[in-house]
Amino acid sequence: MNQEVIGEAAMNLKTEEKDKTVIKTGTKNKIKNEKESINCERSLIIIKPDGVKKKAVGDIISRFENAGLEIERIRVLEIDESIAHSHYFEHKGKPYFEKLISYMTSGPSIVMIIKGENAISKARELMGPTDPLKAQKGTIRSDYGSDITINSIHGSDCSESAKREINIFFGNYL
């Protein structure tokens, strides 16, 4: 192949790439993104140490994805006492606080940000109530939780909590 043909092919490729960019950033796409952002929320989700130990990570993540939620950020983390105290500060002084901190620091957790339309309420529906014994069959806590503390998963309860919790685990990501 001569240099002219190669150069022309490269120019055509660049033109095609530009065309795709124009299509992706066209008016229709901007309107769609604006509509999505009206109900688009983020939530922090933690697959707690018992969920990891039970090898439930893949199933739990699939449930969020199958509900139309996107995993925006994800990491494996050994939560230390300082982070656990920051995250659960509102429970300090309650009888179960030390058990909760001990449990959350007992092994690796999966910490992730999920994103999507009504992400917080969808996540809470998938998780079920905090007490697995009160959770509807088929929810994450019903399927994997053991008791009100060792319940396999955490999810933000409102947008203010989500922002605070995401900041704890992912810094100033938002």
TAVENUR-V382231 format. One record per residue. N is the residue number from 1. PHI is phi in radians with two decimals (999 if undefined). PSI is psi as a letter, one per 30 degrees, with the letter a starting at -180 (NA if undefined). Layout:
n:N phi:PHI psi:PSI
n:N phi:PHI psi:PSI
This chain:
n:1 phi:999 psi:k
n:2 phi:-1.51 psi:l
n:3 phi:-1.09 psi:e
n:4 phi:-1.09 psi:e
n:5 phi:-1.15 psi:e
n:6 phi:-1.10 psi:e
n:7 phi:-1.06 psi:e
n:8 phi:-1.15 psi:e
n:9 phi:-1.09 psi:e
n:10 phi:-1.13 psi:e
n:11 phi:-1.14 psi:e
n:12 phi:-1.09 psi:e
n:13 phi:-1.09 psi:e
n:14 phi:-1.10 psi:e
n:15 phi:-1.10 psi:e
n:16 phi:-1.07 psi:e
n:17 phi:-1.07 psi:e
n:18 phi:-1.11 psi:e
n:19 phi:-1.05 psi:e
n:20 phi:-1.09 psi:e
n:21 phi:-1.10 psi:e
n:22 phi:-1.08 psi:e
n:23 phi:-1.10 psi:e
n:24 phi:-1.16 psi:f
n:25 phi:-1.85 psi:g
n:26 phi:-1.19 psi:l
n:27 phi:-1.01 psi:e
n:28 phi:-1.03 psi:e
n:29 phi:-1.13 psi:e
n:30 phi:-1.10 psi:e
n:31 phi:-1.12 psi:e
n:32 phi:-1.07 psi:e
n:33 phi:-1.10 psi:e
n:34 phi:-1.11 psi:e
n:35 phi:-1.13 psi:e
n:36 phi:-1.09 psi:e
n:37 phi:-1.24 psi:f
n:38 phi:-1.07 psi:e
n:39 phi:-1.87 psi:g
n:40 phi:-1.32 psi:k
n:41 phi:-2.25 psi:l
n:42 phi:-2.09 psi:k
n:43 phi:-2.47 psi:k
n:44 phi:-1.53 psi:k
n:45 phi:-2.15 psi:k
n:46 phi:-2.13 psi:k
n:47 phi:-1.52 psi:j
n:48 phi:-1.27 psi:l
n:49 phi:-0.91 psi:e
n:50 phi:-1.20 psi:e
n:51 phi:-1.14 psi:e
n:52 phi:-1.18 psi:e
n:53 phi:-1.08 psi:e
n:54 phi:-1.39 psi:g
n:55 phi:1.02 psi:h
n:56 phi:-1.73 psi:g
n:57 phi:-0.99 psi:e
n:58 phi:-1.05 psi:e
n:59 phi:-1.11 psi:e
n:60 phi:-1.12 psi:e
n:61 phi:-1.07 psi:e
n:62 phi:-1.05 psi:e
n:63 phi:-1.09 psi:e
n:64 phi:-1.16 psi:e
n:65 phi:-1.14 psi:e
n:66 phi:-1.16 psi:f
n:67 phi:-1.52 psi:g
n:68 phi:1.55 psi:g
n:69 phi:-1.68 psi:k
n:70 phi:-1.82 psi:k
n:71 phi:-1.49 psi:j
n:72 phi:-1.51 psi:e
n:73 phi:-2.53 psi:k
n:74 phi:-2.65 psi:k
n:75 phi:-2.71 psi:l
n:76 phi:-1.64 psi:k
n:77 phi:-2.55 psi:k
n:78 phi:-1.53 psi:j
n:79 phi:-1.26 psi:k
n:80 phi:-1.58 psi:l
n:81 phi:-1.05 psi:e
n:82 phi:-1.07 psi:e
n:83 phi:-1.15 psi:e
n:84 phi:-1.05 psi:e
n:85 phi:-1.11 psi:e
n:86 phi:-1.10 psi:e
n:87 phi:-1.18 psi:e
n:88 phi:-1.84 psi:g
n:89 phi:-0.96 psi:e
n:90 phi:-1.21 psi:f
n:91 phi:-1.69 psi:f
n:92 phi:-1.01 psi:k
n:93 phi:1.61 psi:f
n:94 phi:-1.45 psi:l
n:95 phi:-1.00 psi:f
n:96 phi:-1.62 psi:f
n:97 phi:-1.00 psi:e
n:98 phi:-1.12 psi:e
n:99 phi:-1.09 psi:e
n:100 phi:-1.09 psi:e
n:101 phi:-1.13 psi:e
n:102 phi:-1.05 psi:e
n:103 phi:-1.12 psi:e
n:104 phi:-1.18 psi:f
n:105 phi:-1.78 psi:g
n:106 phi:-1.47 psi:f
n:107 phi:3.12 psi:a
n:108 phi:-1.18 psi:k
n:109 phi:-2.19 psi:l
n:110 phi:-1.84 psi:k
n:111 phi:-1.99 psi:k
n:112 phi:-2.55 psi:l
n:113 phi:-1.85 psi:k
n:114 phi:-1.83 psi:l
n:115 phi:-2.49 psi:k
n:116 phi:2.80 psi:l
n:117 phi:-1.13 psi:k
n:118 phi:0.89 psi:h
n:119 phi:-0.99 psi:e
n:120 phi:-1.15 psi:e
n:121 phi:-1.21 psi:e
n:122 phi:-1.09 psi:e
n:123 phi:-1.10 psi:e
n:124 phi:-1.15 psi:e
n:125 phi:-1.17 psi:e
n:126 phi:-1.14 psi:e
n:127 phi:-1.33 psi:e
n:128 phi:1.48 psi:l
n:129 phi:-1.05 psi:l
n:130 phi:-0.96 psi:e
n:131 phi:-1.48 psi:j
n:132 phi:-1.00 psi:f
n:133 phi:-1.22 psi:f
n:134 phi:-1.74 psi:f
n:135 phi:-1.39 psi:k
n:136 phi:-1.12 psi:k
n:137 phi:-0.97 psi:k
n:138 phi:1.69 psi:f
n:139 phi:-1.44 psi:l
n:140 phi:-1.05 psi:e
n:141 phi:-1.19 psi:e
n:142 phi:-1.14 psi:e
n:143 phi:-1.32 psi:e
n:144 phi:-2.16 psi:f
n:145 phi:-1.34 psi:l
n:146 phi:-1.87 psi:e
n:147 phi:-2.69 psi:a
n:148 phi:-1.11 psi:f
n:149 phi:-1.65 psi:e
n:150 phi:-1.62 psi:i
n:151 phi:-2.13 psi:g
n:152 phi:1.26 psi:f
n:153 phi:-2.67 psi:k
n:154 phi:-2.21 psi:k
n:155 phi:-2.49 psi:k
n:156 phi:-0.99 psi:k
n:157 phi:-1.67 psi:f
n:158 phi:-2.82 psi:l
n:159 phi:-1.14 psi:e
n:160 phi:-1.14 psi:e
n:161 phi:-1.10 psi:e
n:162 phi:-1.01 psi:e
n:163 phi:-1.07 psi:e
n:164 phi:-1.10 psi:e
n:165 phi:-1.20 psi:e
n:166 phi:-1.06 psi:e
n:167 phi:-1.10 psi:e
n:168 phi:-1.10 psi:e
n:169 phi:-1.67 psi:f
n:170 phi:-2.25 psi:g
n:171 phi:1.17 psi:a
n:172 phi:-1.46 psi:h
n:173 phi:-1.08 psi:e
n:174 phi:-1.34 psi:NA
